[in-house]
Amino acid sequence: MNARLAALLLTALSGLWLVEQNYALRASLANAQQLTREQSATLTRLKSTLNATAELAAKNQQAQVTLRQRLDAASAKALQRENAITRLLNENEAFRHWYRTELPDAVRRVHQRPACPSAAHCLQQLPAGQPLSDAGKRAAN
């Protein structure tokens, strides 16, 4: 009977140990599944961010190409204008005389005004009722 009782006690203890191990394994499995869900969500967000970044990079690249084309077109147009001015200077004495003549004082004054960061600043620099200063003379400080 002692052997039977010992075997029964041993079986009960091993059953309790197996139940505890089963509980620990279930908790570990639940933690692993939660971690897997979190990592999957993070991976989905990262893929979305990567796709958005790739789209933005493609748009940026296209914008750079467009700007480069516009710059090339503007450079070509400036070169054409410069060539036309040179040709006209070589062909036309009156144009050559006009081109070498100094700008009128009013035009020089406008070109020598400091740059305005905004329209409000420009209005502050041009007081009402006061004439513009002579661009050819230094202002008295």
C-alpha positions in Angstrom: 0.0 0.0 0.0 2.9 2.3 0.7 4.1 1.9 -2.9 0.6 2.6 -4.2 0.3 5.7 -2.0 3.8 6.9 -3.0 2.9 6.4 -6.7 -0.4 8.2 -6.2 1.4 11.1 -4.4 4.0 11.2 -7.1 1.4 11.3 -9.8 -0.5 14.1 -8.0 2.7 16.1 -7.6 3.7 15.7 -11.2 0.1 16.6 -12.2 0.4 19.8 -10.2 3.8 20.5 -11.7 2.4 20.0 -15.2 -0.5 22.3 -14.5 1.9 25.0 -13.3 4.1 24.5 -16.3 1.1 24.7 -18.6 0.0 28.0 -17.0 3.5 29.4 -17.4 3.7 28.3 -21.0 0.3 29.8 -21.7 1.4 33.1 -20.2 4.6 33.0 -22.2 2.6 32.3 -25.4 0.2 35.2 -24.7 3.2 37.5 -24.2 4.8 36.3 -27.4 1.5 36.8 -29.3 1.2 40.3 -27.9 4.8 41.1 -28.9 4.1 39.7 -32.4 1.0 41.9 -32.8 3.0 45.0 -31.6 5.9 44.2 -34.0 3.4 43.7 -36.8 1.8 47.0 -36.2 5.2 48.7 -36.0 6.2 47.0 -39.2 3.0 48.2 -40.9 3.7 51.8 -39.8 7.3 51.6 -40.9 6.2 50.3 -44.4 3.7 53.1 -44.6 6.3 55.7 -43.7 8.7 54.2 -46.2 6.1 54.4 -49.0 5.3 58.0 -48.1 9.0 58.8 -48.1 9.5 57.1 -51.4 6.6 59.1 -52.9 8.0 62.3 -51.5 11.4 61.6 -52.9 9.9 60.9 -56.3 8.0 64.2 -56.2 11.1 66.0 -55.1 13.1 64.4 -57.9 10.5 65.4 -60.5 10.4 69.0 -59.1 14.2 69.2 -59.4 14.0 68.1 -63.0 11.3 70.6 -63.7 13.3 73.4 -62.0 16.4 72.4 -63.9 14.5 72.5 -67.2 13.1 75.9 -66.3 16.6 77.1 -65.4 18.0 75.8 -68.7 15.1 77.5 -70.6 15.7 80.8 -68.8 19.5 80.6 -69.4 18.8 79.9 -73.1 16.4 82.9 -73.3 18.9 85.2 -71.5 21.6 84.1 -73.9 19.3 84.8 -76.8 18.6 88.3 -75.4 22.2 89.0 -74.8 23.0 87.9 -78.4 20.2 90.1 -79.7 21.5 93.1 -77.7 25.0 92.5 -79.0 23.7 92.2 -82.6 21.7 95.4 -82.3 24.6 97.2 -80.8 26.7 96.1 -83.7 24.1 97.0 -86.3 22.5 100.2 -85.0 24.3 103.4 -84.1 21.3 104.9 -82.4 20.7 101.9 -80.2 24.4 101.8 -79.3 24.2 105.4 -78.2 21.1 104.8 -76.2 22.6 101.7 -74.5 25.7 103.6 -73.4 23.7 106.6 -72.0 23.4 106.8 -68.2 20.0 106.1 -66.7 17.9 109.0 -65.6 18.3 110.0 -62.0 14.8 108.9 -61.0 15.5 105.4 -62.3 18.9 105.2 -60.6 17.3 106.2 -57.3 14.8 103.4 -57.5 17.5 100.9 -58.3 19.7 102.0 -55.4 17.0 101.7 -52.7 17.6 99.0 -50.2 15.7 95.8 -50.7 12.4 95.4 -48.8 11.7 92.1 -47.0 8.0 92.8 -47.3 5.5 95.4 -48.6 5.0 96.9 -45.2 8.8 97.6 -44.9 8.8 99.3 -48.3 6.0 101.6 -47.2 8.0 102.6 -44.1 11.0 103.4 -46.3 9.0 105.8 -48.6 7.6 108.5 -46.4 4.6 110.3 -47.9 5.1 113.8 -49.3 8.9 113.6 -49.2 10.9 113.4 -52.5 13.3 110.6 -53.1 16.9 111.5 -52.5 19.4 112.0 -55.4 20.9 108.6 -56.1 24.1 110.2 -57.3 24.8 111.9 -53.9 25.5 110.3 -50.5 23.0 110.8 -47.8 24.1 113.0 -44.9 24.3 110.9 -41.7 
